[in-house]
Amino acid sequence: MQRLNYHHLHYFWAVAKEGNLTRAAARLHVSQSALSTQIKQLEEQLGQALFERQGRALVLTAAGQLALSYAESIFTSGTELMALLRDGRRLEREVMRIGAVATLSRNFQENFLTPLLARSDVELVLQSGSLTELLSRLRVHTLDMVLSNQRVHSSADDPWRCRRIARQPISLVGPPRKSRRAFRFPADLASVPLLLPGPASDIRASFDLLCDQLGIRYTLRAEVDDMALLRLLARDSGGVALLPTVVVQDELKSGALVEYAVVPDLQESFYAITVQRHFEPPWLKALLQRPEAEVLRRG
């Protein structure tokens, strides 16, 4: 297998960061022609164009953007390695790269990551995507952790460390009821328009199964994969949403929404997925050991 030329990668990284061949050449103390040749050789090795010209500017292609994310991780890790092994210390500001499944509750993410935001020695980089995309980045160490609402299982090829960090019942949530009579579950379920997670959601599958078992035919107003959008619709549409209450914690606190009922035997779990590291930062261990009530802001 052909090995990557890291000298060429460093030149590419410098040009991508500067956004200009002339400035990058001056910074690296090489000629523009030599720098251009090095990048050309890297593109030939990778089989992809990394830049395209737009007027006088060099703009990253899609392949270039991907290469830059890897280069950032590689050179940051190299600097951290030198500081750790040569000087016995970590960098004053350590970069923490966390991926979160795109449909995951933004409130949950904020609650979980709040301790990192308060640290002056940690620089937080957040990325979103599908679970498959994020695991591929975790596999090659361009991410340090992935947050998901789906458990993954380790194998010989992928020794994931999947830890459940919180679990919460699923509720029916909607605007304050005009009637003084409390919502009755499941008797009133068929009489309200429902806002539900999409068909691919485990929550939706379990809810549909429960309705089948109870013989309930509900009215579907909308199905939404994204929890942030489901939160907005729950707040503004007048429909009744099926979701973990952490998603609408602010609306529940303000009284804009109320919890109608907790759906029995229906829960969502939140997981932190990592890979084994020889030097695990102490803040990572502390982050994963936070009490569930604190992560979900209960009590």
Backbone as a ProteinNet text record, in pm:
[ID]
protein_1_A
[PRIMARY]
MQRLNYHHLHYFWAVAKEGNLTRAAARLHVSQSALSTQIKQLEEQLGQALFERQGRALVLTAAGQLALSYAESIFTSGTELMALLRDGRRLEREVMRIGAVATLSRNFQENFLTPLLARSDVELVLQSGSLTELLSRLRVHTLDMVLSNQRVHSSADDPWRCRRIARQPISLVGPPRKSRRAFRFPADLASVPLLLPGPASDIRASFDLLCDQLGIRYTLRAEVDDMALLRLLARDSGGVALLPTVVVQDELKSGALVEYAVVPDLQESFYAITVQRHFEPPWLKALLQRPEAEVLRRG
[TERTIARY]
84.2	0	87.7	55.1	131.2	108.7	217.1	208	193.4	116.3	92.5	221.3	248.9	363.7	321.2	363	319.1	383.2	499.1	560.6	469.8	418.9	325.4	197.3	150.9	27.7	45	163.5	188.2	183.7	238.7	232.6	87.2	10.4	-131.8	-202.5	-176.5	-240.5	-209	-84.6	-43.8	-116.7	-127.6	-197.3	-345.7	-405.4	-548	-575.3	-486.4	-504.6	-487.6	-388.8	-364.1	-465.4	-513	-604.2	-538	-404.5	-330.4	-193.4	-156.8	-30.9	89	80.3	193.5	224.9	121.8	145.2	196.9	140.9	185.4	330.8	371.4	510.1	604.6	565.7	649.7	661.5	553.1	554.4	642.3	642.1	718.5	861.2	890.5	1023.1	1058.2	961.6	983.6	926	963.2	909.4	767.1	692.2	555.1	551.9	646.3	647.5	675	767.6	797.4	676.2	609.8	491.3	379.7	359.1	256.5	285.8	413.9	452.5	424.3	453.7	431.3	282.6	197.9	53.6	2.9	56.9	19.7	51.7	168.4	208.2	114.9	71.9	-22.4	-155.5	-203.8	-329.6	-320.2	-204.6	-186	-185.5	-124.3	-120.5	-260.2	-340	-474.6	-576.8	-542.6	-634.7	-751.6	-734.6	-842.3	-782.3	-853.1	-814.2	-853	-759.7	-784.2	-822.3	-780.9	-815	-873.8	-952.4	-993.5	-980.9	-947.2	-927.9	-1060.3	-1085	-1198.7	-1141.9	-1115.4	-1043	-900.7	-857.1	-722.2	-717.8	-833.6	-839.9	-832.8	-773.7	-774.4	-883.6	-976.5	-1089	-1081.8	-1104.7	-1101.5	-1216.6	-1187.2	-1292	-1350.5	-1450.7	-1507.3	-1400.6	-1316.9	-1207.2	-1106.4	-1082.4	-990.3	-1039.1	-1170	-1226	-1210	-1231.2	-1212.5	-1065.7	-976.4	-833.5	-788.9	-845.3	-808.1	-848.8	-967.9	-1012	-918	-870.7	-774.9	-640.6	-595.5	-466.9	-466.7	-576.9	-588	-568.1	-634.8	-624.6	-483.8	-423.6	-290.6	-186.9	-186.8	-83	-109.1	-236.6	-266	-222.1	-247.7	-206.5	-55.6	14.9	161.3	216.3	155.9	199.5	171.5	55	20.9	118.2	155	247.7	383	433.2	561.8	555	448	435	423.7	351.8	327.7	451.6	518.6	631	763	779	905.2	904.5	791.6	785.7	702.4	634.5	553.2	428.7	379.3	260.6	176.5	52	-36.2	-34.8	-83	-94.4	-186.9	-163.4	-246.6	-393.5	-418	-554.5	-561	-629.9	-643.1	-769.6	-758.3	-872.6	-952.5	-1081.1	-1171.8	-1270.7	-1269.5	-1356.1	-1469	-1590	-1705.5	-1804.7	-1848.9	-1952.4	-2084	-2192.3	-2326	-2417.2	-2492.4	-2589	-2682.2	-2706.1	-2776.3	-2914.3	-2980.8	-3117.1	-3120.3	-3004.4	-2999.5	-3043.4	-3111.4	-3160.5	-3047.8	-3068.8	-2968.9	-2960.2	-3072.4	-3069.5	-2983.9	-3000.4	-2918.5	-2770.5	-2736.1	-2595.7	-2540.6	-2617.7	-2571.5	-2555.2	-2652.7	-2644	-2518.4	-2492.7	-2381.6	-2246.4	-2238.6	-2109.9	-2082.2	-2177.2	-2159.4	-2030.1	-1989.5	-1863.3	-1741.5	-1740.8	-1627.9	-1625.7	-1743.1	-1751.3	-1698.2	-1698.5	-1650.5	-1499.7	-1433.2	-1289.7	-1208.8	-1109.5	-1023.9	-914.4	-893.3	-785.8	-836.2	-963.7	-1020.6	-1085	-1049.8	-1114.6	-1208	-1335.4	-1436.6	-1469.6	-1462.5	-1500.6	-1616.5	-1733.2	-1853.4	-1887.1	-1918.5	-1957	-2084	-2165.7	-2286.7	-2288.3	-2366.2	-2376	-2452.1	-2453.4	-2516.3	-2423.4	-2478.7	-2397	-2285.5	-2316.1	-2214.1	-2099.9	-2133.1	-2030.3	-1943.3	-2006.9	-1932.1	-1842.9	-1890.6	-1807.8	-1686.6	-1703.5	-1588.5	-1481.7	-1522.1	-1425.7	-1364.2	-1445.2	-1393.3	-1290.9	-1316.4	-1227.5	-1085.9	-1075	-942.8	-898.6	-965	-924.9	-934.1	-1022.9	-1049.7	-1163.9	-1223.3	-1316.2	-1269.9	-1295.6	-1261.8	-1380.2	-1500.6	-1621	-1738.4	-1832.6	-1957.5	-2074	-2166.8	-2288.6	-2401.4	-2474.8	-2577.3	-2691.6	-2807.2	-2918.8	-2936.2	-2832.6	-2833.6	-2706.6	-2722.4	-2607.2	-2532.4	-2400.5	-2321	-2244.9	-2215.5	-2147.4	-2007.3	-1913.1	-1773.6	-1747.5	-1640.1	-1595.5	-1443.4	-1384.8	-1238.5	-1187.8	-1262.6	-1220.4	-1253.9	-1361.9	-1406.2	-1430.7	-1326.1	-1341.8	-1403.6	-1531.4	-1598.1	-1616.4	-1609.3	-1650.4	-1779.1	-1890.1	-2021.2	-2079.5	-2093.5	-2138.5	-2269.7	-2368.7	-2493.5	-2474	-2502.4	-2479.7	-2610.5	-2721.5	-2851.9	-2962.4	-3073	-3191.6	-3313.2	-3408.6	-3525.2	-3652	-3760.2	-3888.9	-3933.1	-4018.9	-4076.2	-4214.2	-4240.2	-4365.5	-4444.3	-4571.8	-4656.6	-4663.6	-4626	-4612.7	-4690.9	-4761.2	-4836.8	-4865.6	-4943.5	-4978.2	-5068.3	-5074	-5164.4	-5307.5	-5371.4	-5504	-5610.5	-5706.7	-5816.9	-5911.9	-5923.9	-6010.1	-5936.3	-6008.8	-5948.3	-5924.7	-5991.4	-5974.7	-5836.6	-5772.1	-5637.9	-5643.3	-5538.1	-5526.4	-5522.3	-5602.1	-5606.6	-5536.7	-5433.1	-5362.2	-5402.2	-5441.6	-5439.5	-5574.9	-5673.7	-5810.3	-5817.1	-5741.8	-5751	-5654.2	-5578.2	-5472.1	-5527.1	-5640.3	-5696	-5760.8	-5776.9	-5851.9	-5761.4	-5630.4	-5539.2	-5448.7	-5412.2	-5318.8	-5177	-5106	-4976.2	-4860.2	-4754.5	-4625.9	-4529.9	-4484.9	-4407.6	-4270.4	-4172.3	-4044.7	-4067.6	-3973	-3987.2	-3987.5	-4026.8	-4040.3	-3911.8	-3795.6	-3668.6	-3631.4	-3704.6	-3673.8	-3718.8	-3635.7	-3673.3	-3792.9	-3798.3	-3911.6	-4041.8	-4040.4	-4160.7	-4202.7	-4105.2	-4137.7	-4201.9	-4147.2	-4202.5	-4340.8	-4359.6	-4489.5	-4595.7	-4561.6	-4656.7	-4694.4	-4596	-4624.5	-4720.1	-4697.9	-4785.5	-4928	-4939.7	-5072.8	-5143.6	-5069.2	-5127.3	-5179.1	-5100.9	-5140.4	-5264.5	-5277.2	-5392.3	-5511.3	-5491.9	-5599	-5633.1	-5531.9	-5553.6	-5512	-5600.3	-5568.8	-5555.6	-5434.4	-5410.3	-5412.1	-5422.8	-5418.4	-5279.1	-5211.8	-5074.5	-5078.1	-5026.8	-5017.6	-4885.2	-4774.9	-4644.3	-4550.1	-4458.9	-4351	-4219.7	-4131.9	-4013.5	-3892.3	-3788.7	-3667.1	-3584.2	-3585.1	-3498.2	-3566.3	-3500.7	-3560.4	-3572.8	-3481.5	-3490.7	-3616.7	-3649	-3771	-3894.7	-3887.4	-4000.4	-4031.7	-3927.5	-3944.7	-4020.7	-3982.2	-4048.2	-4194.4	-4220.9	-4359	-4443.9	-4385.5	-4458.8	-4495.7	-4406.8	-4429.5	-4531	-4528.9	-4601.3	-4723.8	-4736.5	-4842.7	-4970.7	-4963.2	-5081.6	-5098.2	-5010.4	-5016.7	-4951.1	-4965.6	-4908.4	-4789.1	-4672.2	-4548.4	-4505.4	-4447.1	-4390.5	-4239.4	-4183.5	-4039.6	-3992.2	-3859.8	-3806.2	-3820.3	-3853.8	-3880	-3755.5	-3636.1	-3514.6	-3516	-3584.9	-3590.7	-3662.4	-3762.6	-3843.4	-3832.2	-3718	-3702.6	-3730.9	-3691.1	-3713.1	-3861.7	-3930.3	-4073	-4155.9	-4114.5	-4184.4	-4164.2	-4043.6	-4013.4	-4092.2	-4106.9	-4177.6	-4329	-4377.3	-4521.3	-4578.5	-4492.4	-4540.4	-4590.1	-4532.7	-4575.6	-4593.7	-4676.5	-4695.2	-4684.2	-4648.8	-4639.6	-4777.3	-4834	-4965.8	-4958.5	-4859	-4849.9	-4712	-4665.4	-4545	-4590.8	-4535	-4576.5	-4511	-4587.4	-4529.1	-4437.4	-4327.8	-4233.3	-4169.2	-4161.9	-4100.8	-3994	-3869.4	-3758.3	-3660.2	-3582	-3470.8	-3342.2	-3239.7	-3109.1	-3011.9	-2920.4	-2816.9	-2682	-2600.5	-2473.3	-2355.8	-2242.7	-2114.8	-2028.9	-1982.7	-1903.6	-1760.3	-1664.4	-1523.6	-1444.9	-1316	-1224.6	-1117.4	-1049.6	-948.1	-834	-791.5	-680.5	-578.2	-449.7	-344	-334.8	-362.2	-357.4	-495.6	-578.4	-714.5	-716.9	-758.4	-758.2	-852.2	-813.1	-896.5	-1034.1	-1045.3	-1175.2	-1275	-1222.6	-1312	-1376.7	-1297.3	-1350.1	-1453.6	-1424.2	-1518	-1647.2	-1635.9	-1753.9	-1846.6	-1789.7	-1868.5	-1925.5	-1874.9	-1921.9	-2023.4	-2069	-2167	-2299.1	-2369.7	-2498.2	-2599.8	-2683.1	-2783.6	-2877.6	-2917.5	-3009.7	-2946.7	-2815.2	-2746.2	-2742.6	-2718.2	-2712.8	-2849.9	-2954.8	-3090.9	-3156.4	-3083.3	-3134.7	-3264.7	-3263.5	-3383.1	-3361.9	-3465.8	-3460.3	-3400.7
-120.2	0	125.2	219.6	343.1	427.2	482.2	558.2	706.8	773.1	915.4	993.4	1091.9	1179.4	1295.3	1290.2	1389.7	1526.4	1527.1	1654	1728.2	1655.8	1715.4	1759	1675.2	1706.9	1835.3	1854	1975.6	2099.2	2088.8	2200.6	2231.3	2125.9	2145.2	2215	2168.8	2224.1	2372.9	2409.9	2549.9	2636.7	2587.6	2664.1	2675.4	2566.1	2567.7	2665	2671.8	2761.7	2907.8	2932.9	3070.2	3113	3015.7	3048	3120.1	3117.8	3191.3	3127.6	3098.2	3029.4	3117.4	3245.6	3335.8	3348.6	3370.3	3385.4	3255	3141.6	3012.8	2986.4	3020.4	3000.9	3085.9	3211.1	3298.9	3244.8	3192.4	3137.7	3013.7	2932.6	2807.1	2825.6	2946.6	2978	2888.6	2872.1	2798.9	2882.3	2848.7	2921.2	2876.3	2963.3	2927.7	2806.9	2800.9	2688.9	2556.9	2560.1	2437.7	2394.4	2491	2460	2404.5	2465	2418.6	2276.3	2247.6	2113.1	2009.4	2045.2	1952	1918.9	2019.8	1996.9	1914.8	1941.7	1863.9	1716.6	1689.6	1550.4	1484.8	1562	1507.8	1475.8	1563.6	1539.7	1415.3	1395.6	1276.6	1150.7	1160.4	1043.9	1009	1112.1	1089.8	1063.2	1101.2	1081.1	1177.8	1291.8	1391	1531.2	1623.4	1763.6	1819.7	1890.9	1944.9	2092.7	2162.2	2303.2	2326.2	2431.7	2482.8	2633.8	2688.5	2833.4	2903.7	3007.9	3097.4	3238.4	3281.3	3406.3	3389	3471.2	3459	3375.2	3338.1	3265.7	3114.7	3046.2	2900.5	2857	2776.1	2730.3	2578.4	2529.3	2385.6	2315.9	2203.4	2116.9	2035.9	1954.1	1867.9	1773.3	1719.2	1632.4	1711	1836.5	1921	1950.1	1972.6	1997.6	1875.4	1756.8	1633.7	1615.8	1640.9	1628	1725.9	1846.8	1945.9	1901	1840.9	1795.8	1688.6	1599.4	1497.5	1561	1655.1	1719.7	1795.6	1863.8	1936.4	1840.2	1725.4	1627.2	1570.9	1540.4	1480.3	1573.9	1699.7	1791.3	1839.3	1849.4	1882	1767.9	1643.6	1527.5	1520.4	1555.4	1555	1655.5	1773.8	1876.5	1833.4	1771.4	1720.6	1611.4	1525	1415.7	1470.3	1570.3	1630.8	1692.6	1764.7	1830	1728.2	1619.2	1519.8	1436.1	1386.6	1294.9	1367.4	1484.4	1557	1638.2	1705.7	1796.8	1743.9	1630	1572.1	1651.7	1728.4	1809.6	1811.3	1841	1860.2	2006.9	2033.9	2172.3	2248.1	2378.1	2458.3	2452.2	2450.2	2435.3	2308.3	2209.3	2082.7	2085.5	2038.5	2036.2	1908.9	1925	1812.3	1812.2	1704.7	1696.2	1597	1646.4	1563.6	1565.9	1448.7	1436.1	1400.2	1451.9	1420.4	1384.9	1278.5	1238.2	1355.7	1384.2	1507.5	1520	1408.2	1413.9	1420.4	1421.1	1418.1	1551.8	1547.1	1668.2	1767.8	1892.5	1997.6	2031.3	2025.8	2053.2	1950.7	1823.4	1720.8	1746.3	1779.1	1805.3	1920.5	2027.6	2143.4	2107.7	2035.9	1995.9	1911.9	1818	1726.6	1797.8	1893.9	1957.2	2083.2	2128.9	2252.9	2257.6	2149.8	2156.3	2187.4	2139.5	2168.2	2314.8	2373.4	2513.2	2606.5	2560	2642.7	2631.2	2543.2	2521	2607.2	2675.3	2758.9	2678.6	2552.9	2471.7	2374.7	2384.5	2293.8	2376.1	2342.6	2402.4	2297.9	2329.5	2232.9	2248.9	2137.9	2134.8	2037.4	2085.6	2003.6	1977.6	1852.9	1814.6	1731.2	1737.5	1655.7	1574.6	1468.4	1382.3	1256.7	1163.9	1034.5	953.4	853	770	701.3	654.9	588.4	683.2	806.5	905.8	936.2	954.9	993	879.3	757.2	643.7	626.8	657.1	648.2	749.6	867.1	966.8	926.2	866.1	818.3	707	623.9	511.9	558.4	671	722.1	837.1	853	947.4	1093.5	1125.5	1267.5	1317	1226.8	1261.6	1190.4	1251.8	1190.8	1118.4	1159	1100.7	1123.9	1031.3	1046.5	1033.8	1128.1	1122.6	1070	972.4	905.8	861.4	840.6	778	632.7	578.9	440.2	370.4	255.1	179.2	115.1	108.7	34.6	-75	-182.2	-295.4	-308.2	-338.1	-347.7	-478.8	-478.7	-598.1	-595.9	-698.5	-702.2	-585.1	-547.8	-437	-301.1	-294.3	-167.2	-185.2	-167.1	-185.9	-64	-37.6	79.3	63.7	174.5	180.8	262.3	193.9	258	260.7	380.2	396.1	474.2	419.5	493.8	601.1	725.6	835.6	890.4	856.1	901	820.3	810.7	745.5	820	843.7	921.2	863.8	862.8	819.5	912.7	861.5	940.2	989.7	1114.9	1176.3	1231.1	1254.2	1330.6	1472	1567.1	1706	1795.4	1894.2	1985.1	2116.2	2203	2332	2310.5	2408.2	2395.8	2366.6	2271.6	2228.3	2329.7	2354.1	2444.9	2380.9	2250	2178.1	2156.6	2165	2139.4	1990.7	1909.4	1765.2	1721.9	1641.2	1595.1	1502.6	1503.9	1414.3	1270.4	1186.3	1045.9	961.3	890.4	799.6	656.9	577.6	606.1	652.7	674.7	700.8	822.9	928.2	1052.7	1057.6	952.4	955.4	972.1	910.6	915.2	1049.7	1136.3	1261.4	1383	1364.6	1478.4	1455.8	1563.2	1549.5	1529.9	1431.2	1394.7	1439.1	1481.6	1512.5	1402.9	1321	1202	1201.2	1135.8	1112.8	1030	1036.5	965.7	814.7	742.9	596.4	522.5	582.8	515.2	520.9	602.5	619.4	499.2	457.5	349.5	391.1	519.1	569.8	551.1	587.3	576.4	429.9	344.1	201.8	143.7	179.4	127.9	186.8	314.2	379	316.5	293	231.5	90.5	18.7	-115.4	-108.5	-12.3	4.7	38.1	126.5	163.5	44.4	-38.4	-159.3	-251.6	-266.9	-355.8	-303.2	-169.3	-108.9	-88.3	-115.3	-97.9	47.8	136.1	280.6	324.6	398	461.5	611	662	802.6	888.7	1019.3	1116.4	1176.4	1155.4	1204.9	1343.1	1443.4	1577	1592.9	1541.6	1551.6	1449.1	1398.6	1314.6	1384.4	1393	1478.1	1402.5	1393	1324.7	1410.3	1541.7	1630.8	1677.1	1651.3	1686.8	1838.1	1913.9	2059.4	2111.9	2056.4	2096.7	2044.7	1924.1	1869.5	1957.7	2010.1	2102.4	2228	2284.8	2406.3	2380.5	2266.3	2234.1	2208.8	2144.4	2122.7	2255.8	2351.1	2482.1	2566.7	2556.4	2653.5	2599.5	2466.6	2414.5	2377.9	2362.9	2319.7	2169.3	2095.7	1950.3	1894.3	1764.6	1694.4	1612.7	1635.9	1574.8	1459.9	1359.9	1244.5	1262.1	1283.6	1308.9	1300.4	1290.1	1302.1	1446.9	1468.3	1604.7	1692.5	1634.1	1715.6	1802	1754.6	1828.5	1961.9	1964.9	2086.2	2135.3	2118.8	2153.2	2301.8	2389	2532.2	2568.1	2506.2	2532.8	2478.8	2365	2310.7	2400.5	2452	2539.3	2669.9	2723.6	2850.2	2834.1	2711.5	2687.7	2695.1	2719.4	2721.7	2583.8	2479.8	2342.3	2272.7	2169.2	2088	1941	1861.6	1717	1655.7	1596.6	1534.2	1398.2	1319.3	1183.8	1126.9	1040.8	961.6	830.7	798.8	677.4	557.1	461.2	348	262.9	217.8	125.2	183.2	314.2	378.2	474.9	451.3	532.9	560.7	666.7	692.7	696.2	630.7	629.9	715.1	777.3	859.5	794.9	781.8	710.8	799.9	774.9	834	720.2	734.5	630.2	680.8	603.7	639.2	517	536.4	425	431.3	320.2	314.7	410.4	484.3	577.4	546.6	554.7	530.3	644.6	766.6	882.1	947.8	903	955.4	1079.5	1192.8	1315.6	1303.9	1360.1	1346.6	1409.1	1515.6	1580.3	1490.3	1397.1	1305.5	1208.9	1157.7	1067	1138.4	1262.7	1339.6	1367.4	1393.4	1421.9	1300.7	1183.1	1061.5	1013.2	1065.3	1021.1	1117.3	1216.8	1310.2	1238.8	1278.2	1213.9	1236.3	1136.8	1144	1262.8	1288.9	1400.1	1532.8	1545.5	1669.4	1685.8	1575.6	1580.2	1616.8	1564.8	1590.1	1709.4	1773.1	1889.6	1858.2	1743.7	1706.1	1748.8	1795	1826.7	1964.6
0	0	0	-86.6	-95.3	30.3	85.4	208.8	177.7	261.8	244.6	270.3	186	204.9	295.7	423	519.4	495.8	426.8	390	292.1	193.7	98.7	169.7	264.7	337.2	418.6	476.1	553.7	463.6	343.3	249.7	210.7	185	153.1	268.3	389.1	508.7	522.7	498	508.8	406.3	283.2	178.9	211.9	258.8	293	407	505.2	617.7	576	488.4	442.7	337.4	258.3	149.9	35	34.8	-66.5	-84.8	-210	-239.1	-206.3	-236.6	-213.8	-65.3	16.4	160.8	220.7	175.9	229.5	192.7	70.2	27	110.9	137.8	219.8	361.9	415.5	551	560	454.9	454	401.7	351.3	296.8	177.5	89.1	-35.6	-149.5	-271.3	-385.2	-413.8	-480	-515.9	-607.9	-701.1	-796.1	-725.3	-627.3	-552.2	-470.3	-409.2	-329.1	-415.9	-531.7	-624.8	-670.8	-694.6	-737.8	-629.9	-503.4	-392	-379	-391.2	-379.6	-497.4	-616.1	-735.2	-714	-654.8	-630	-527.9	-426.1	-328.2	-394.6	-481.9	-552.7	-640.1	-704.6	-787.9	-702	-583.7	-494.4	-443.6	-412.5	-359.7	-469.5	-593.2	-704	-703.1	-635	-622.2	-628.7	-693.7	-688.2	-551.7	-487.1	-354.3	-357.4	-462.9	-478.6	-617.3	-627.1	-757.1	-755.4	-871	-878.1	-905.9	-829.7	-854.5	-861.8	-985.5	-1003.8	-957.8	-864.8	-809.9	-682.6	-635.2	-507.4	-529.4	-431.1	-426.4	-330.3	-379.4	-298	-284.2	-163.6	-139.9	-211.1	-273.4	-326.7	-211.1	-239.5	-134.7	-80.9	-172.7	-129.3	-46.9	-85.3	-10.5	129.1	144.7	277.5	367	309.4	386	423.6	327.3	354.4	462.4	461	561.7	701.2	714.7	847.2	901.7	813.4	856.3	889.9	806.2	829	961.3	991.4	1118.5	1235.2	1228.9	1336.4	1346.8	1231.5	1229.5	1289.9	1248.5	1294.7	1437.4	1477	1616.5	1707.5	1663.8	1743	1753.8	1644.8	1648.1	1746.5	1750	1844.9	1988.1	2009.9	2143.2	2185.8	2092.7	2123.5	2167.1	2095.5	2131.4	2270.8	2298.4	2428.6	2541	2514.9	2618.6	2647.4	2542.6	2562	2586.7	2528.2	2547	2674.6	2700.7	2814.9	2930.5	2907.5	3013.8	3044	2948.9	2971	2845	2862.4	2748.7	2708.1	2587.7	2544.1	2638.8	2652.3	2741.4	2698.7	2568.4	2518	2434.8	2487.9	2417.3	2332.4	2210.1	2119.5	2142.9	2167.6	2186.7	2071.3	1991.7	1874	1902.5	1903.4	1936.9	1820.9	1781.8	1679.1	1745.1	1692	1744	1627.8	1643.1	1541.2	1514.9	1387.7	1348.5	1410.7	1438.1	1492.2	1645	1709.2	1855.2	1913.6	2027.3	2093.3	2117.1	2072.6	2095.3	2243.7	2314.9	2458.9	2531.3	2495.4	2558.4	2532.6	2407.5	2374.5	2457.4	2467.2	2544.3	2691.4	2747.9	2888.4	2913.4	2822.2	2840.8	2827.9	2736.2	2705	2785.6	2865.9	2940.9	3021.7	3091.3	3166.9	3079.9	2954.5	2866.6	2825.8	2806.2	2764.5	2872.4	2996.9	3107.3	3127.7	3052.7	3072	2975.8	3028.8	2945.1	2875.9	2919.2	2862.3	2756.2	2718.9	2618.4	2507.6	2384.7	2267.9	2208.7	2200.9	2160.7	2013	1939.6	1798.4	1784.7	1738.6	1728.3	1582.4	1550.4	1415.4	1424.3	1319.5	1315.9	1187	1187.7	1070.6	1105.9	1014.4	1042.6	1132.7	1198.9	1287.2	1209	1089	1006.1	973.1	934.1	901.5	1023	1136.9	1256.5	1305.8	1298.1	1339.8	1249.4	1121.2	1030.4	1069.2	1119.2	1164.3	1298.6	1384.7	1512.8	1490.9	1391.8	1361.5	1328.4	1257.6	1217.4	1307.2	1421.8	1526.7	1484.8	1391.1	1365.2	1454.3	1530.9	1638.1	1764.9	1879.8	2008.6	2070.6	2031.3	2090.3	1996.1	1999	1924.1	2021.6	2015.3	2094.8	2007.8	2059.5	1978.9	2067.5	2006.7	2078.3	2034.4	1973.9	1928.1	1977	2039.1	2087.7	1971.1	1981.3	1884.2	1959.1	1888.6	1949.3	1892.4	1979.4	1937.5	1864.8	1787.1	1716.1	1712.1	1653	1642.1	1559.1	1456.7	1370.5	1430.6	1506.7	1564.6	1714.6	1795.5	1941.1	2007.8	1972.5	2028.9	2180	2248.6	2388.5	2391.9	2410.5	2405.5	2546.3	2599.6	2737.2	2740.2	2808.9	2824.3	2930	2893.5	2986	3043.1	2980.5	3033.5	2967.4	3037.6	2982.5	3036.3	2947.4	2988.1	2928.4	3006.9	2951.9	2839.9	2754.2	2644.6	2687.2	2655.8	2699.6	2581.4	2605.5	2514.9	2570	2486.8	2530.9	2435.9	2490.1	2405.5	2475.2	2414.2	2475.2	2596.1	2685.9	2802	2756.5	2821.4	2780.1	2824.2	2734.3	2766.3	2866.7	2854.6	2948.7	3080.3	3189.4	3320.6	3342.9	3261.4	3276.7	3228.8	3308.6	3274.1	3152.2	3074.7	2959.9	3009.6	2947.6	2987.7	2881.7	2925.3	2834.1	2868.2	2767.3	2623.2	2566.8	2654.2	2605.7	2514.2	2545.2	2467.5	2349.6	2330.6	2229.5	2088.1	2061.1	1925.4	1893.9	1994.1	1972.1	1951.7	1953.2	1937.9	1816.1	1743.1	1631.1	1684	1630.4	1685.9	1596.6	1661.6	1598.3	1642.8	1547.8	1583.2	1516.8	1580	1511.7	1385.2	1292.2	1165.5	1181.2	1074.9	1080.7	1116.5	1087.1	1116.1	1264.3	1341.4	1483.6	1565.5	1661.3	1752.6	1838.2	1873.3	1952.5	1875.9	1748.7	1666.5	1650.7	1625.6	1607.6	1733.6	1849.3	1975.3	2002.1	1967.5	1988.6	1898.5	1772.6	1680.3	1726.3	1777.1	1828	1947	2036.7	2152.2	2108.1	2008.7	1960	1896.6	1823.7	1764.8	1874.3	1979.5	2089.3	2161.3	2168.5	2236.4	2143.7	2014.5	1918	1891.9	1895.5	1879.4	1740.3	1673.7	1544.6	1569.9	1556.9	1588.9	1462.7	1483.1	1373.7	1366.4	1255.8	1239.3	1174.2	1245	1186.3	1111.7	1168.7	1101.8	1162.6	1080.4	1130.9	1098	1198.3	1190.2	1242.3	1160.8	1204.2	1299.9	1277.6	1352.7	1481.3	1596.6	1725	1743.5	1685.6	1697.9	1629.2	1512.9	1442.8	1514.8	1569	1644.5	1765.4	1825.9	1938.3	1895.5	1782	1732.9	1699.1	1634.8	1598.9	1723	1821.7	1946.8	2009.8	2000.1	2061.4	1984.1	1850.7	1768.1	1694.9	1680.3	1593.1	1665.8	1796.2	1870.2	1875.1	1807.8	1811.2	1936	1954	2068.6	2020.2	2080.5	2033.2	2123.1	2059.4	2129.6	2133.9	2253.2	2262.7	2407.8	2428.4	2564.3	2610.8	2736.2	2782.4	2780.4	2774.3	2766.1	2640.5	2536.1	2410	2428.8	2517.2	2537.2	2681.2	2742	2883.2	2910.7	2819.5	2841.5	2829.9	2733	2713.7	2831	2885.2	3001.3	3123.1	3137	3250.6	3242.5	3120.9	3103.4	3104.3	3084.8	3078.9	2938.8	2838.6	2700.2	2657.8	2714.8	2690.9	2824.8	2823.5	2944.1	2905.9	3003.7	2982.5	3004.9	2898.9	2909.7	2978	2937.2	2991.4	2962.2	3051	3025.7	2962.2	2845.9	2775.1	2842.3	2888.3	2961.6	2873.9	2935.1	2871.3	2744.9	2734.8	2617.4	2667.2	2627.7	2674.8	2560.7	2578.1	2487	2568.2	2515.6	2580.8	2500.9	2572.7	2511.5	2539.6	2436.2	2447.3	2409.1	2475.3	2436.3	2382.7	2260.1	2195	2177.9	2227.1	2215.5	2170.8	2148.7	2125.4	2233.7	2255.2	2360.1	2329.9	2433.5	2420.4	2528.3	2493.5	2590.8	2691.8	2647.6	2735.4	2735.6	2827.3	2833.4	2921.1	2867.5	2947.2	3066.2	3180.9	3301.9	3287.3	3206.4	3191.6	3119.3	3034.1	2963.3	3061.8	3153.9	3255.8	3341.8	3379.3	3461.9	3386.4	3257.6	3176	3170.5	3156.4	3142.5	3275.8	3385.8	3516.9	3579.5	3502.5	3556.8	3585.7	3691.1	3723	3611.2	3589.6	3483.6	3502.8	3627.3	3654.6	3614.9	3629.4	3593.5	3441.7	3369.9	3224.2	3166.8	3229.6	3180.1	3248.2	3340.5	3415.2	3486.1	3555.3	3632.2	3777.8	3838.6	3980.8	4008.9
[MASK]
+++++++++++++++++++++++++++++++++++++++++++++++++++++++++++++++++++++++++++++++++++++++++++++++++++++++++++++++++++++++++++++++++++++++++++++++++++++++++++++++++++++++++++++++++++++++++++++++++++++++++++++++++++++++++++++++++++++++++++++++++++++++++++++++++++++++++++++++++++++++++++++++++++++++++++

